[in-house]
Amino acid sequence: MNRRLAALLVPVLLAVAGCTAAEPERQTTSTGRAERPSPFADCAALTRAPGPSPSGSAPGDSGSAPGTPGGAAAGKALLPELTLNCFTGGAPVALRDVRGPAVVNVWASWCPPCRKELPAFQRLSERAAGRLQVLGVNSRDSRTAAQSIGEDFGIRFPVLFDQGEALQRELQRNALPLTLLVDAEGRVVHVDASGALDDARLAALVQRHLGLAVPA
């Protein structure tokens, strides 16, 4: 009788042990949900120049080549010599290696104007794909908050992580949002700190300072 009772108890004990052993695994999985896939694009393409537009280089307001409207880019500073981590991981990105023309948007999740304008930058990245690079630099923020904003607003362009606001210090600019327009030679031809940009204002800045016509 004792042997029969023991035989019946063994499967029950094993089942109980199995549920207990599985509990830590479920906890690990639950904790792991915080490590969600990044909504932002990989940064590898940032160091490759955008392809030429089908119609060639569009002239700027003064008939100059892109990035040099009226010679205004002469003497402009290059992007700072900074290396920042890509939000998606991989090799860090040296800003001097970013190939223009490019629009660099410095933003943070806690900045209301930044949140307001981010969708316009996403639309710009889609409308100007192949002719212009759109790059975000997340400043003075947490990765969790930045990722949530990216997910909520459907932001897909590459984003660099600048927790120590190194780029702002180099530019001697404290306000956010901050937008840099960079020509094909890597020169900062315009810095905009006027507040939240909409599609029309962003398209006008790209046309005026980079000589690229982008539908608003």
C-alpha positions, 0 to 999 in steps of 0.5 A: 500500500505504501508503495502504491501511495508513493507512486501516486504522489511522485507525479504530483510532487513533480508537477508542483516542483515544475510550477515553482521552477517556472515562476522565476522564468515568467518573472524574467520574461515580465521584466524583459518586456521593458527592453522593447525593440527600438522604434527608431531606425539604425544609424548605419546609413548616416555615414553614407551620402543620400542619393541624388534626386531624380531631377538633380540638384535643385537650386536655392532661393538665390540660384546657388547649389544646395547647401550654399545659398548665395555663398552663405555657407562660406565660413560656416562651422562644421558639425562638432567633433562629437561621438554619440551612441545610436539609440539602437546600439551598434557602433557609436556615430561621429557627427563629423562623419554624418553625410549631408545634406541633413536636418538634425533635430535635438529633442527631449520627451519632457519638452512640449514643443519637441513632442509637437514637432516630431511628427513633422520631422518624421514626415520630412524623412519620408518625403525627402527620402534619398535626398536628405537625411533626418537625424534626431539627437535625444538630449537630457532624457531617459531612454525609456521616456524617449522610446515611449515618445518614439512609439507613440508618435511613430518616429522611425528616423535614426536617433542618437542618445546625448544624455549629457547634452554634449551637442548643446554645450558645443553649440552653446545653445541651451533651449530645446527644440533645436534644429540644425541644417547641414549641407553636403560638406557637413557645414551647419548652414542654419540653426533654428530655435524658434519653437515647434516647427510644422510641415510648411515651416520645415519645408521652407527652411530646407528649401532656403538653406539646403536648396531642396524642394520638399512638399509640405 
